[in-house]
């Protein structure tokens, strides 16, 4: 979902805690209200990296977000 940099972006953010054998980790997803495309993030660091990229603050690593199919 990488886009040209804009002065405004909008997403629906979902956060949840996932408990596993290695402890507790936060997961996240972003959904575009324009096309309902959803990105999933395994951790908050990847979420923040994506958001920094969308605002022109950082390069977008290909592995950071995973597209979810509806």
PDB file of N, CA, C, O and CB in Angstrom:
ATOM      1  N   UNK A   1       0.789  -1.182   0.000  1.00  0.00           N
ATOM      2  CA  UNK A   1       0.000   0.000   0.000  1.00  0.00           C
ATOM      3  C   UNK A   1       0.846   1.268   0.000  1.00  0.00           C
ATOM      4  O   UNK A   1       0.282   2.349   0.175  1.00  0.00           O
ATOM      5  CB  UNK A   1      -0.906  -0.015   1.166  1.00  0.00           C
ATOM      6  N   UNK A   2       2.159   1.206  -0.185  1.00  0.00           N
ATOM      7  CA  UNK A   2       2.942   2.441  -0.202  1.00  0.00           C
ATOM      8  C   UNK A   2       2.354   3.436  -1.197  1.00  0.00           C
ATOM      9  O   UNK A   2       1.971   3.067  -2.307  1.00  0.00           O
ATOM     10  CB  UNK A   2       4.412   2.145  -0.550  1.00  0.00           C
ATOM     11  N   UNK A   3       2.289   4.702  -0.784  1.00  0.00           N
ATOM     12  CA  UNK A   3       1.682   5.740  -1.588  1.00  0.00           C
ATOM     13  C   UNK A   3       2.645   6.900  -1.742  1.00  0.00           C
ATOM     14  O   UNK A   3       3.666   6.968  -1.057  1.00  0.00           O
ATOM     15  CB  UNK A   3       0.366   6.209  -0.967  1.00  0.00           C
ATOM     16  N   UNK A   4       2.311   7.819  -2.654  1.00  0.00           N
ATOM     17  CA  UNK A   4       3.048   9.065  -2.717  1.00  0.00           C
ATOM     18  C   UNK A   4       2.804   9.797  -1.409  1.00  0.00           C
ATOM     19  O   UNK A   4       1.747   9.653  -0.795  1.00  0.00           O
ATOM     20  CB  UNK A   4       2.622   9.930  -3.952  1.00  0.00           C
ATOM     21  N   UNK A   5       3.789  10.585  -0.987  1.00  0.00           N
ATOM     22  CA  UNK A   5       3.638  11.319   0.267  1.00  0.00           C
ATOM     23  C   UNK A   5       2.584  12.398   0.108  1.00  0.00           C
ATOM     24  O   UNK A   5       2.541  13.101  -0.902  1.00  0.00           O
ATOM     25  CB  UNK A   5       4.978  11.936   0.709  1.00  0.00           C
ATOM     26  N   UNK A   6       1.747  12.519   1.102  1.00  0.00           N
ATOM     27  CA  UNK A   6       0.642  13.456   1.084  1.00  0.00           C
ATOM     28  C   UNK A   6       0.657  14.230   2.395  1.00  0.00           C
ATOM     29  O   UNK A   6       1.371  13.874   3.333  1.00  0.00           O
ATOM     30  CB  UNK A   6      -0.718  12.726   0.870  1.00  0.00           C
ATOM     31  N   UNK A   7      -0.129  15.275   2.446  1.00  0.00           N
ATOM     32  CA  UNK A   7      -0.260  16.032   3.684  1.00  0.00           C
ATOM     33  C   UNK A   7      -1.299  15.423   4.615  1.00  0.00           C
ATOM     34  O   UNK A   7      -1.491  15.891   5.738  1.00  0.00           O
ATOM     35  CB  UNK A   7      -0.623  17.472   3.380  1.00  0.00           C
ATOM     36  N   UNK A   8      -1.969  14.372   4.141  1.00  0.00           N
ATOM     37  CA  UNK A   8      -3.004  13.738   4.945  1.00  0.00           C
ATOM     38  C   UNK A   8      -3.112  12.266   4.586  1.00  0.00           C
ATOM     39  O   UNK A   8      -3.193  11.917   3.408  1.00  0.00           O
ATOM     40  CB  UNK A   8      -4.357  14.440   4.748  1.00  0.00           C
ATOM     41  N   UNK A   9      -3.114  11.411   5.581  1.00  0.00           N
ATOM     42  CA  UNK A   9      -3.375   9.985   5.383  1.00  0.00           C
ATOM     43  C   UNK A   9      -4.347   9.540   6.475  1.00  0.00           C
ATOM     44  O   UNK A   9      -4.383  10.116   7.563  1.00  0.00           O
ATOM     45  CB  UNK A   9      -2.038   9.136   5.419  1.00  0.00           C
ATOM     46  N   UNK A  10      -5.123   8.518   6.171  1.00  0.00           N
ATOM     47  CA  UNK A  10      -6.119   8.043   7.118  1.00  0.00           C
ATOM     48  C   UNK A  10      -6.139   6.521   7.101  1.00  0.00           C
ATOM     49  O   UNK A  10      -6.135   5.899   6.039  1.00  0.00           O
ATOM     50  CB  UNK A  10      -7.518   8.615   6.786  1.00  0.00           C
ATOM     51  N   UNK A  11      -6.159   5.926   8.298  1.00  0.00           N
ATOM     52  CA  UNK A  11      -6.246   4.479   8.447  1.00  0.00           C
ATOM     53  C   UNK A  11      -7.095   4.161   9.665  1.00  0.00           C
ATOM     54  O   UNK A  11      -7.173   4.950  10.606  1.00  0.00           O
ATOM     55  CB  UNK A  11      -4.838   3.841   8.572  1.00  0.00           C
ATOM     56  N   UNK A  12      -7.720   3.017   9.636  1.00  0.00           N
ATOM     57  CA  UNK A  12      -8.324   2.457  10.835  1.00  0.00           C
ATOM     58  C   UNK A  12      -7.249   1.581  11.469  1.00  0.00           C
ATOM     59  O   UNK A  12      -6.764   0.641  10.840  1.00  0.00           O
ATOM     60  CB  UNK A  12      -9.654   1.639  10.514  1.00  0.00           C
ATOM     61  N   UNK A  13      -6.879   1.882  12.701  1.00  0.00           N
ATOM     62  CA  UNK A  13      -5.829   1.153  13.407  1.00  0.00           C
ATOM     63  C   UNK A  13      -6.463   0.170  14.378  1.00  0.00           C
ATOM     64  O   UNK A  13      -7.348   0.531  15.153  1.00  0.00           O
ATOM     65  CB  UNK A  13      -4.882   2.126  14.154  1.00  0.00           C
ATOM     66  N   UNK A  14      -5.997  -1.089  14.329  1.00  0.00           N
ATOM     67  CA  UNK A  14      -6.408  -2.110  15.301  1.00  0.00           C
ATOM     68  C   UNK A  14      -5.145  -2.610  16.001  1.00  0.00           C
ATOM     69  O   UNK A  14      -4.141  -2.905  15.353  1.00  0.00           O
ATOM     70  CB  UNK A  14      -7.191  -3.304  14.603  1.00  0.00           C
ATOM     71  N   UNK A  15      -5.205  -2.701  17.319  1.00  0.00           N
ATOM     72  CA  UNK A  15      -4.100  -3.223  18.133  1.00  0.00           C
ATOM     73  C   UNK A  15      -4.632  -4.338  19.017  1.00  0.00           C
ATOM     74  O   UNK A  15      -5.742  -4.248  19.543  1.00  0.00           O
ATOM     75  CB  UNK A  15      -3.444  -2.096  18.998  1.00  0.00           C
ATOM     76  N   UNK A  16      -3.827  -5.401  19.179  1.00  0.00           N
ATOM     77  CA  UNK A  16      -4.200  -6.483  20.092  1.00  0.00           C
ATOM     78  C   UNK A  16      -2.932  -7.151  20.613  1.00  0.00           C
ATOM     79  O   UNK A  16      -1.881  -7.137  19.971  1.00  0.00           O
ATOM     80  CB  UNK A  16      -5.125  -7.524  19.385  1.00  0.00           C
ATOM     81  N   UNK A  17      -3.068  -7.726  21.781  1.00  0.00           N
ATOM     82  CA  UNK A  17      -1.944  -8.420  22.411  1.00  0.00           C
ATOM     83  C   UNK A  17      -2.052  -9.899  22.083  1.00  0.00           C
ATOM     84  O   UNK A  17      -3.120 -10.499  22.203  1.00  0.00           O
ATOM     85  CB  UNK A  17      -1.922  -8.190  23.959  1.00  0.00           C
ATOM     86  N   UNK A  18      -0.937 -10.477  21.669  1.00  0.00           N
ATOM     87  CA  UNK A  18      -0.873 -11.890  21.318  1.00  0.00           C
ATOM     88  C   UNK A  18       0.068 -12.583  22.300  1.00  0.00           C
ATOM     89  O   UNK A  18       1.270 -12.321  22.297  1.00  0.00           O
ATOM     90  CB  UNK A  18      -0.395 -12.088  19.839  1.00  0.00           C
ATOM     91  N   UNK A  19      -0.471 -13.460  23.134  1.00  0.00           N
ATOM     92  CA  UNK A  19       0.347 -14.202  24.090  1.00  0.00           C
ATOM     93  C   UNK A  19       0.818 -15.500  23.453  1.00  0.00           C
ATOM     94  O   UNK A  19       0.031 -16.224  22.844  1.00  0.00           O
ATOM     95  CB  UNK A  19      -0.441 -14.487  25.393  1.00  0.00           C
ATOM     96  N   UNK A  20       2.109 -15.790  23.598  1.00  0.00           N
ATOM     97  CA  UNK A  20       2.666 -17.037  23.079  1.00  0.00           C
ATOM     98  C   UNK A  20       3.718 -17.555  24.047  1.00  0.00           C
ATOM     99  O   UNK A  20       3.883 -17.001  25.134  1.00  0.00           O
ATOM    100  CB  UNK A  20       3.273 -16.833  21.663  1.00  0.00           C
ATOM    101  N   UNK A  21       4.420 -18.592  23.675  1.00  0.00           N
ATOM    102  CA  UNK A  21       5.402 -19.210  24.567  1.00  0.00           C
ATOM    103  C   UNK A  21       6.583 -18.296  24.861  1.00  0.00           C
ATOM    104  O   UNK A  21       7.288 -18.503  25.848  1.00  0.00           O
ATOM    105  CB  UNK A  21       5.903 -20.500  23.966  1.00  0.00           C
ATOM    106  N   UNK A  22       6.812 -17.291  24.026  1.00  0.00           N
ATOM    107  CA  UNK A  22       7.932 -16.364  24.223  1.00  0.00           C
ATOM    108  C   UNK A  22       7.500 -15.094  24.925  1.00  0.00           C
ATOM    109  O   UNK A  22       8.273 -14.138  25.000  1.00  0.00           O
ATOM    110  CB  UNK A  22       8.568 -16.018  22.894  1.00  0.00           C
ATOM    111  N   UNK A  23       6.284 -15.063  25.437  1.00  0.00           N
ATOM    112  CA  UNK A  23       5.785 -13.891  26.137  1.00  0.00           C
ATOM    113  C   UNK A  23       4.640 -13.234  25.395  1.00  0.00           C
ATOM    114  O   UNK A  23       3.959 -13.857  24.581  1.00  0.00           O
ATOM    115  CB  UNK A  23       6.896 -12.899  26.345  1.00  0.00           C
ATOM    116  N   UNK A  24       4.449 -11.981  25.690  1.00  0.00           N
ATOM    117  CA  UNK A  24       3.345 -11.235  25.116  1.00  0.00           C
ATOM    118  C   UNK A  24       3.877 -10.238  24.098  1.00  0.00           C
ATOM    119  O   UNK A  24       4.884  -9.575  24.345  1.00  0.00           O
ATOM    120  CB  UNK A  24       2.539 -10.517  26.213  1.00  0.00           C
ATOM    121  N   UNK A  25       3.206 -10.129  22.954  1.00  0.00           N
ATOM    122  CA  UNK A  25       3.620  -9.192  21.916  1.00  0.00           C
ATOM    123  C   UNK A  25       2.398  -8.473  21.375  1.00  0.00           C
ATOM    124  O   UNK A  25       1.319  -9.054  21.266  1.00  0.00           O
ATOM    125  CB  UNK A  25       4.376  -9.918  20.779  1.00  0.00           C
ATOM    126  N   UNK A  26       2.575  -7.213  21.038  1.00  0.00           N
ATOM    127  CA  UNK A  26       1.508  -6.448  20.417  1.00  0.00           C
ATOM    128  C   UNK A  26       1.531  -6.658  18.919  1.00  0.00           C
ATOM    129  O   UNK A  26       2.593  -6.654  18.297  1.00  0.00           O
ATOM    130  CB  UNK A  26       1.634  -4.960  20.754  1.00  0.00           C
ATOM    131  N   UNK A  27       0.352  -6.841  18.340  1.00  0.00           N
ATOM    132  CA  UNK A  27       0.159  -6.954  16.893  1.00  0.00           C
ATOM    133  C   UNK A  27      -0.676  -5.751  16.467  1.00  0.00           C
ATOM    134  O   UNK A  27      -1.324  -5.107  17.292  1.00  0.00           O
ATOM    135  CB  UNK A  27      -0.540  -8.325  16.491  1.00  0.00           C
ATOM    136  N   UNK A  28      -0.653  -5.459  15.168  1.00  0.00           N
ATOM    137  CA  UNK A  28      -1.417  -4.307  14.674  1.00  0.00           C
ATOM    138  C   UNK A  28      -1.871  -4.542  13.249  1.00  0.00           C
ATOM    139  O   UNK A  28      -1.285  -5.339  12.516  1.00  0.00           O
ATOM    140  CB  UNK A  28      -0.581  -3.022  14.754  1.00  0.00           C
ATOM    141  N   UNK A  29      -2.919  -3.841  12.868  1.00  0.00           N
ATOM    142  CA  UNK A  29      -3.317  -3.796  11.464  1.00  0.00           C
ATOM    143  C   UNK A  29      -3.809  -2.390  11.156  1.00  0.00           C
ATOM    144  O   UNK A  29      -4.328  -1.687  12.023  1.00  0.00           O
ATOM    145  CB  UNK A  29      -4.419  -4.860  11.147  1.00  0.00           C
ATOM    146  N   UNK A  30      -3.633  -2.002   9.910  1.00  0.00           N
ATOM    147  CA  UNK A  30      -4.140  -0.736   9.399  1.00  0.00           C
ATOM    148  C   UNK A  30      -5.052  -1.048   8.232  1.00  0.00           C
ATOM    149  O   UNK A  30      -4.732  -1.892   7.395  1.00  0.00           O
ATOM    150  CB  UNK A  30      -2.982   0.225   8.976  1.00  0.00           C
ATOM    151  N   UNK A  31      -6.185  -0.373   8.172  1.00  0.00           N
ATOM    152  CA  UNK A  31      -7.105  -0.552   7.059  1.00  0.00           C
ATOM    153  C   UNK A  31      -7.353   0.798   6.402  1.00  0.00           C
ATOM    154  O   UNK A  31      -7.655   1.781   7.080  1.00  0.00           O
ATOM    155  CB  UNK A  31      -8.439  -1.192   7.531  1.00  0.00           C
ATOM    156  N   UNK A  32      -7.225   0.842   5.098  1.00  0.00           N
ATOM    157  CA  UNK A  32      -7.488   2.056   4.343  1.00  0.00           C
ATOM    158  C   UNK A  32      -8.994   2.251   4.212  1.00  0.00           C
ATOM    159  O   UNK A  32      -9.693   1.336   3.776  1.00  0.00           O
ATOM    160  CB  UNK A  32      -6.816   1.996   2.948  1.00  0.00           C
ATOM    161  N   UNK A  33      -9.508   3.423   4.580  1.00  0.00           N
ATOM    162  CA  UNK A  33     -10.949   3.658   4.416  1.00  0.00           C
ATOM    163  C   UNK A  33     -11.335   3.858   2.946  1.00  0.00           C
ATOM    164  O   UNK A  33     -12.513   3.761   2.602  1.00  0.00           O
ATOM    165  CB  UNK A  33     -11.377   4.881   5.232  1.00  0.00           C
ATOM    166  N   UNK A  34     -10.362   4.134   2.082  1.00  0.00           N
ATOM    167  CA  UNK A  34     -10.657   4.356   0.668  1.00  0.00           C
ATOM    168  C   UNK A  34     -10.929   3.072  -0.087  1.00  0.00           C
ATOM    169  O   UNK A  34     -11.879   2.994  -0.865  1.00  0.00           O
ATOM    170  CB  UNK A  34      -9.521   5.081   0.018  1.00  0.00           C
ATOM    171  N   UNK A  35     -10.085   2.046   0.142  1.00  0.00           N
ATOM    172  CA  UNK A  35     -10.240   0.808  -0.627  1.00  0.00           C
ATOM    173  C   UNK A  35     -10.337  -0.440   0.256  1.00  0.00           C
ATOM    174  O   UNK A  35     -10.378  -1.559  -0.257  1.00  0.00           O
ATOM    175  CB  UNK A  35      -9.078   0.657  -1.585  1.00  0.00           C
ATOM    176  N   UNK A  36     -10.373  -0.256   1.572  1.00  0.00           N
ATOM    177  CA  UNK A  36     -10.493  -1.335   2.556  1.00  0.00           C
ATOM    178  C   UNK A  36      -9.325  -2.315   2.516  1.00  0.00           C
ATOM    179  O   UNK A  36      -9.420  -3.411   3.068  1.00  0.00           O
ATOM    180  CB  UNK A  36     -11.780  -2.085   2.332  1.00  0.00           C
ATOM    181  N   UNK A  37      -8.227  -1.934   1.872  1.00  0.00           N
ATOM    182  CA  UNK A  37      -7.026  -2.760   1.896  1.00  0.00           C
ATOM    183  C   UNK A  37      -6.484  -2.754   3.326  1.00  0.00           C
ATOM    184  O   UNK A  37      -6.483  -1.721   3.995  1.00  0.00           O
ATOM    185  CB  UNK A  37      -5.948  -2.238   0.872  1.00  0.00           C
ATOM    186  N   UNK A  38      -6.026  -3.917   3.784  1.00  0.00           N
ATOM    187  CA  UNK A  38      -5.546  -4.044   5.154  1.00  0.00           C
ATOM    188  C   UNK A  38      -4.102  -4.524   5.155  1.00  0.00           C
ATOM    189  O   UNK A  38      -3.725  -5.414   4.392  1.00  0.00           O
ATOM    190  CB  UNK A  38      -6.438  -5.008   5.959  1.00  0.00           C
ATOM    191  N   UNK A  39      -3.302  -3.919   6.025  1.00  0.00           N
ATOM    192  CA  UNK A  39      -1.929  -4.349   6.259  1.00  0.00           C
ATOM    193  C   UNK A  39      -1.840  -4.875   7.681  1.00  0.00           C
ATOM    194  O   UNK A  39      -2.422  -4.293   8.596  1.00  0.00           O
ATOM    195  CB  UNK A  39      -0.914  -3.183   6.021  1.00  0.00           C
ATOM    196  N   UNK A  40      -1.114  -5.972   7.872  1.00  0.00           N
ATOM    197  CA  UNK A  40      -0.922  -6.551   9.203  1.00  0.00           C
ATOM    198  C   UNK A  40       0.542  -6.397   9.600  1.00  0.00           C
ATOM    199  O   UNK A  40       1.438  -6.502   8.762  1.00  0.00           O
ATOM    200  CB  UNK A  40      -1.351  -8.054   9.232  1.00  0.00           C
ATOM    201  N   UNK A  41       0.773  -6.147  10.886  1.00  0.00           N
ATOM    202  CA  UNK A  41       2.113  -5.935  11.409  1.00  0.00           C
ATOM    203  C   UNK A  41       2.350  -6.867  12.591  1.00  0.00           C
ATOM    204  O   UNK A  41       1.520  -6.963  13.495  1.00  0.00           O
ATOM    205  CB  UNK A  41       2.316  -4.459  11.824  1.00  0.00           C
ATOM    206  N   UNK A  42       3.481  -7.545  12.573  1.00  0.00           N
ATOM    207  CA  UNK A  42       3.811  -8.514  13.618  1.00  0.00           C
ATOM    208  C   UNK A  42       4.252  -7.842  14.909  1.00  0.00           C
ATOM    209  O   UNK A  42       4.244  -8.467  15.970  1.00  0.00           O
ATOM    210  CB  UNK A  42       4.898  -9.449  13.134  1.00  0.00           C
ATOM    211  N   UNK A  43       4.637  -6.568  14.827  1.00  0.00           N
ATOM    212  CA  UNK A  43       5.083  -5.853  16.018  1.00  0.00           C
ATOM    213  C   UNK A  43       4.910  -4.354  15.800  1.00  0.00           C
ATOM    214  O   UNK A  43       4.697  -3.896  14.677  1.00  0.00           O
ATOM    215  CB  UNK A  43       6.561  -6.194  16.352  1.00  0.00           C
ATOM    216  N   UNK A  44       5.004  -3.604  16.885  1.00  0.00           N
ATOM    217  CA  UNK A  44       4.803  -2.161  16.807  1.00  0.00           C
ATOM    218  C   UNK A  44       5.923  -1.461  16.058  1.00  0.00           C
ATOM    219  O   UNK A  44       5.687  -0.444  15.406  1.00  0.00           O
ATOM    220  CB  UNK A  44       4.682  -1.580  18.193  1.00  0.00           C
ATOM    221  N   UNK A  45       7.128  -1.983  16.136  1.00  0.00           N
ATOM    222  CA  UNK A  45       8.256  -1.384  15.409  1.00  0.00           C
ATOM    223  C   UNK A  45       7.966  -1.342  13.910  1.00  0.00           C
ATOM    224  O   UNK A  45       8.207  -0.325  13.261  1.00  0.00           O
ATOM    225  CB  UNK A  45       9.561  -2.175  15.678  1.00  0.00           C
ATOM    226  N   UNK A  46       7.448  -2.443  13.357  1.00  0.00           N
ATOM    227  CA  UNK A  46       7.121  -2.480  11.929  1.00  0.00           C
ATOM    228  C   UNK A  46       5.981  -1.510  11.593  1.00  0.00           C
ATOM    229  O   UNK A  46       5.992  -0.876  10.538  1.00  0.00           O
ATOM    230  CB  UNK A  46       6.736  -3.911  11.508  1.00  0.00           C
ATOM    231  N   UNK A  47       5.006  -1.399  12.491  1.00  0.00           N
ATOM    232  CA  UNK A  47       3.913  -0.448  12.294  1.00  0.00           C
ATOM    233  C   UNK A  47       4.467   0.972  12.227  1.00  0.00           C
ATOM    234  O   UNK A  47       4.131   1.729  11.316  1.00  0.00           O
ATOM    235  CB  UNK A  47       2.868  -0.569  13.430  1.00  0.00           C
ATOM    236  N   UNK A  48       5.316   1.334  13.191  1.00  0.00           N
ATOM    237  CA  UNK A  48       5.869   2.687  13.229  1.00  0.00           C
ATOM    238  C   UNK A  48       6.758   2.960  12.020  1.00  0.00           C
ATOM    239  O   UNK A  48       6.770   4.075  11.498  1.00  0.00           O
ATOM    240  CB  UNK A  48       6.663   2.898  14.518  1.00  0.00           C
ATOM    241  N   UNK A  49       7.498   1.955  11.575  1.00  0.00           N
ATOM    242  CA  UNK A  49       8.328   2.112  10.382  1.00  0.00           C
ATOM    243  C   UNK A  49       7.453   2.419   9.172  1.00  0.00           C
ATOM    244  O   UNK A  49       7.778   3.300   8.376  1.00  0.00           O
ATOM    245  CB  UNK A  49       9.169   0.841  10.130  1.00  0.00           C
ATOM    246  N   UNK A  50       6.350   1.696   9.032  1.00  0.00           N
ATOM    247  CA  UNK A  50       5.434   1.951   7.931  1.00  0.00           C
ATOM    248  C   UNK A  50       4.876   3.367   8.002  1.00  0.00           C
ATOM    249  O   UNK A  50       4.845   4.072   6.993  1.00  0.00           O
ATOM    250  CB  UNK A  50       4.296   0.934   7.939  1.00  0.00           C
ATOM    251  N   UNK A  51       4.435   3.788   9.181  1.00  0.00           N
ATOM    252  CA  UNK A  51       3.867   5.127   9.328  1.00  0.00           C
ATOM    253  C   UNK A  51       4.903   6.208   9.055  1.00  0.00           C
ATOM    254  O   UNK A  51       4.590   7.234   8.450  1.00  0.00           O
ATOM    255  CB  UNK A  51       3.291   5.304  10.726  1.00  0.00           C
ATOM    256  N   UNK A  52       6.130   5.983   9.497  1.00  0.00           N
ATOM    257  CA  UNK A  52       7.201   6.943   9.194  1.00  0.00           C
ATOM    258  C   UNK A  52       7.418   7.043   7.693  1.00  0.00           C
ATOM    259  O   UNK A  52       7.660   8.131   7.170  1.00  0.00           O
ATOM    260  CB  UNK A  52       8.513   6.537   9.892  1.00  0.00           C
ATOM    261  N   UNK A  53       7.335   5.926   7.004  1.00  0.00           N
ATOM    262  CA  UNK A  53       7.502   5.915   5.555  1.00  0.00           C
ATOM    263  C   UNK A  53       6.371   6.681   4.884  1.00  0.00           C
ATOM    264  O   UNK A  53       6.614   7.450   3.954  1.00  0.00           O
ATOM    265  CB  UNK A  53       7.558   4.474   5.028  1.00  0.00           C
ATOM    266  N   UNK A  54       5.152   6.482   5.337  1.00  0.00           N
ATOM    267  CA  UNK A  54       4.008   7.162   4.746  1.00  0.00           C
ATOM    268  C   UNK A  54       4.085   8.676   4.901  1.00  0.00           C
ATOM    269  O   UNK A  54       3.499   9.416   4.112  1.00  0.00           O
ATOM    270  CB  UNK A  54       2.732   6.652   5.366  1.00  0.00           C
ATOM    271  N   UNK A  55       4.800   9.129   5.910  1.00  0.00           N
ATOM    272  CA  UNK A  55       4.948  10.562   6.145  1.00  0.00           C
ATOM    273  C   UNK A  55       6.274  11.102   5.624  1.00  0.00           C
ATOM    274  O   UNK A  55       6.613  12.263   5.853  1.00  0.00           O
ATOM    275  CB  UNK A  55       4.823  10.857   7.621  1.00  0.00           C
ATOM    276  N   UNK A  56       7.025  10.250   4.920  1.00  0.00           N
ATOM    277  CA  UNK A  56       8.294  10.697   4.352  1.00  0.00           C
ATOM    278  C   UNK A  56       9.442  10.721   5.343  1.00  0.00           C
ATOM    279  O   UNK A  56      10.449  11.390   5.112  1.00  0.00           O
ATOM    280  CB  UNK A  56       8.127  12.049   3.775  1.00  0.00           C
ATOM    281  N   UNK A  57       9.298  10.001   6.439  1.00  0.00           N
ATOM    282  CA  UNK A  57      10.308  10.020   7.488  1.00  0.00           C
ATOM    283  C   UNK A  57      11.320   8.884   7.416  1.00  0.00           C
ATOM    284  O   UNK A  57      12.386   8.982   8.023  1.00  0.00           O
ATOM    285  CB  UNK A  57       9.641   9.984   8.802  1.00  0.00           C
ATOM    286  N   UNK A  58      11.016   7.795   6.683  1.00  0.00           N
ATOM    287  CA  UNK A  58      11.922   6.637   6.672  1.00  0.00           C
ATOM    288  C   UNK A  58      11.669   5.802   5.421  1.00  0.00           C
ATOM    289  O   UNK A  58      10.590   5.878   4.833  1.00  0.00           O
ATOM    290  CB  UNK A  58      11.734   5.769   7.952  1.00  0.00           C
ATOM    291  N   UNK A  59      12.655   5.007   5.010  1.00  0.00           N
ATOM    292  CA  UNK A  59      12.434   4.090   3.886  1.00  0.00           C
ATOM    293  C   UNK A  59      11.514   2.953   4.303  1.00  0.00           C
ATOM    294  O   UNK A  59      11.482   2.584   5.477  1.00  0.00           O
ATOM    295  CB  UNK A  59      13.774   3.526   3.367  1.00  0.00           C
ATOM    296  N   UNK A  60      10.765   2.393   3.360  1.00  0.00           N
ATOM    297  CA  UNK A  60       9.806   1.322   3.621  1.00  0.00           C
ATOM    298  C   UNK A  60      10.438  -0.027   3.384  1.00  0.00           C
ATOM    299  O   UNK A  60      10.685  -0.377   2.230  1.00  0.00           O
ATOM    300  CB  UNK A  60       8.565   1.479   2.749  1.00  0.00           C
ATOM    301  N   UNK A  61      10.721  -0.820   4.438  1.00  0.00           N
ATOM    302  CA  UNK A  61      11.243  -2.173   4.233  1.00  0.00           C
ATOM    303  C   UNK A  61      10.135  -3.092   3.735  1.00  0.00           C
ATOM    304  O   UNK A  61       9.022  -3.061   4.259  1.00  0.00           O
ATOM    305  CB  UNK A  61      11.855  -2.728   5.538  1.00  0.00           C
ATOM    306  N   UNK A  62      10.424  -3.888   2.752  1.00  0.00           N
ATOM    307  CA  UNK A  62       9.411  -4.746   2.121  1.00  0.00           C
ATOM    308  C   UNK A  62       8.752  -5.718   3.085  1.00  0.00           C
ATOM    309  O   UNK A  62       7.600  -6.092   2.865  1.00  0.00           O
ATOM    310  CB  UNK A  62      10.031  -5.518   0.998  1.00  0.00           C
ATOM    311  N   UNK A  63       9.436  -6.146   4.149  1.00  0.00           N
ATOM    312  CA  UNK A  63       8.908  -7.174   5.040  1.00  0.00           C
ATOM    313  C   UNK A  63       8.038  -6.609   6.156  1.00  0.00           C
ATOM    314  O   UNK A  63       7.447  -7.380   6.912  1.00  0.00           O
ATOM    315  CB  UNK A  63      10.040  -7.956   5.638  1.00  0.00           C
ATOM    316  N   UNK A  64       7.939  -5.291   6.283  1.00  0.00           N
ATOM    317  CA  UNK A  64       7.323  -4.707   7.464  1.00  0.00           C
ATOM    318  C   UNK A  64       5.817  -4.968   7.580  1.00  0.00           C
ATOM    319  O   UNK A  64       5.342  -5.252   8.680  1.00  0.00           O
ATOM    320  CB  UNK A  64       7.568  -3.238   7.465  1.00  0.00           C
ATOM    321  N   UNK A  65       5.070  -4.886   6.513  1.00  0.00           N
ATOM    322  CA  UNK A  65       3.627  -5.083   6.580  1.00  0.00           C
ATOM    323  C   UNK A  65       3.204  -6.205   5.650  1.00  0.00           C
ATOM    324  O   UNK A  65       3.775  -6.389   4.575  1.00  0.00           O
ATOM    325  CB  UNK A  65       2.887  -3.790   6.225  1.00  0.00           C
ATOM    326  N   UNK A  66       2.214  -6.939   6.072  1.00  0.00           N
ATOM    327  CA  UNK A  66       1.713  -8.044   5.253  1.00  0.00           C
ATOM    328  C   UNK A  66       0.289  -7.738   4.837  1.00  0.00           C
ATOM    329  O   UNK A  66      -0.561  -7.478   5.688  1.00  0.00           O
ATOM    330  CB  UNK A  66       1.786  -9.396   6.018  1.00  0.00           C
ATOM    331  N   UNK A  67       0.016  -7.765   3.544  1.00  0.00           N
ATOM    332  CA  UNK A  67      -1.333  -7.503   3.058  1.00  0.00           C
ATOM    333  C   UNK A  67      -2.248  -8.668   3.437  1.00  0.00           C
ATOM    334  O   UNK A  67      -1.871  -9.835   3.328  1.00  0.00           O
ATOM    335  CB  UNK A  67      -1.333  -7.281   1.522  1.00  0.00           C
ATOM    336  N   UNK A  68      -3.437  -8.329   3.877  1.00  0.00           N
ATOM    337  CA  UNK A  68      -4.439  -9.347   4.204  1.00  0.00           C
ATOM    338  C   UNK A  68      -5.512  -9.334   3.131  1.00  0.00           C
ATOM    339  O   UNK A  68      -5.951  -8.270   2.695  1.00  0.00           O
ATOM    340  CB  UNK A  68      -5.061  -9.101   5.613  1.00  0.00           C
ATOM    341  N   UNK A  69      -5.928 -10.497   2.714  1.00  0.00           N
ATOM    342  CA  UNK A  69      -6.989 -10.622   1.725  1.00  0.00           C
ATOM    343  C   UNK A  69      -8.338 -10.666   2.423  1.00  0.00           C
ATOM    344  O   UNK A  69      -8.454 -11.227   3.513  1.00  0.00           O
ATOM    345  CB  UNK A  69      -6.785 -11.877   0.857  1.00  0.00           C
ATOM    346  N   UNK A  70      -9.356 -10.085   1.809  1.00  0.00           N
ATOM    347  CA  UNK A  70     -10.728 -10.123   2.361  1.00  0.00           C
ATOM    348  C   UNK A  70     -11.523 -11.134   1.607  1.00  0.00           C
ATOM    349  O   UNK A  70     -12.702 -11.335   1.898  1.00  0.00           O
ATOM    350  CB  UNK A  70     -11.419  -8.738   2.292  1.00  0.00           C
TER     351      UNK A  70
END
